[in-house]
Structure formats: structure tokens, C-alpha cells
């Protein structure tokens, strides 16, 4: 046990932590938004239902974790549109037609 007189710390010299501001260009990439766009494109182009559903899920996750409203909202809305377009074409679109005569 040490006595209070031998403590080298100075409580009067302590300063509260202030994070430095970060520019919007220096923020890390939104990986869930990028994955949502990729899955949305695959779901719409290749008619994969699971990719369309994953695009919706990842865009909702990206929307919840959005840091920059201007650029992230564009990417999220594009991913959501691709996901919805993929779901509509998968569930309501025209399937392969049989050529019975």
C-alpha cells in the first residue's frame, strides 16, 4: 500500500478527451451498403430471390448505421430499389413460358 503523498498523478493536469473532427471524405467505407448494392444487382439481373432479400436486409442495416446523410442515403436508396425490383421481378414477374401447341 502506498500513501497519498507518493502519488505522482496530478488531478489538476487531467484534460477531458475531445475527439478530432473527421471530414466526410475520410470516413471509412460503408461495407453493408456496398454489399447491399451488389446483392441487389445480382437479385435483379440473375433473378436470385435470396440475393434480393439480402439486399433489403443489408440496406436496412446500412440505413441504421448511416454516418454521412448525403452520400450514404444515395447508396442505400439505390440498393433498396434494386432489392425491391429484384423481389418484384422474382415473385410477380413473368416466368418461363412453355411452348405447348
N, C-alpha and C positions, 0 to 999 in steps of 0.2 A: 504494500500500500504506500502510495506517495502522498505527501501532504500538499495542501493547496498552494503553498508558497513556491513549490518547484515546478508548477505547470507552465510550460513555455508558450502556450497559446495565448493570443491576445483577442479577447472578445470584441474589443473596440475596433480592431482592424478587419473584422469579418465584413464582407460585402455580399449582398444578395445576388444570386445568379440572374443575369439578363441575357436571354438568347439573342444572337445577332440576327437581324432580318435577312431572309433569303429571297433572292429575285425569283420571279416565276419561271424564268428560263433555266435556273439552276436546280429546280425541284426534281426529284427522281421520277423516272417514268412510271406511269400508271399501268402496271402489268396486267391487272384484271380487266382494264378497259381494252387493252390491245388483244388479249385472249378472247374477249367478247366479240370484237370485230372479226377476228379470224374464224371463230366458231359460227358467227352469223353468216359470213360469206360462204363457208362450207355447207351450212344448213340450207341456204337459199339456192346455191348452184348445184350441189350434188344431191339435194333432197334427203338429207340425213336428219331425222327427227331429233335424235339425241343432241346433235350439234346446235340445232335451233333452241332447244331447251337450255343447253349450257350457255348459249349466248345471252339468253334472258337472265339467267342466274348471275353470270359474271357482270352483266351491265347493271344489275341491281346492287351487287357488291361494290362496283366502282362508283355508283351513284351515292352509296352510303359513305364511302371513304374519299369523296371528292375534295381536292385541295385547291385547285385553281378553277373557278367557276367558268371562266371564258373558254379555255381550250378543252377542259375535261367534259363540259356539257355537250360540245360538238361531237366528240368521240363517243360519248355514251349514247347520245341520241341516234347516231349512225349505227352503232351496234344494236340498239334496241329495234330500230327499223329493219335491219337485216334479220334479226331473230324473229320478229313478228311476220315479216314477209316469208321467211322460211316455214314458219308454222302454218301460215295460211295456205301456201302452195302445197304443203305436205298433207294437210287434213282436208282442205276444201278444193284443192286443185284437181285438174283432170288427170286421171291415171292412164296407164297404158290401155289402149283400146284393142279389143280382139277383132280380127277381121273374119267374122263368120259370114258366109254368103248362102 
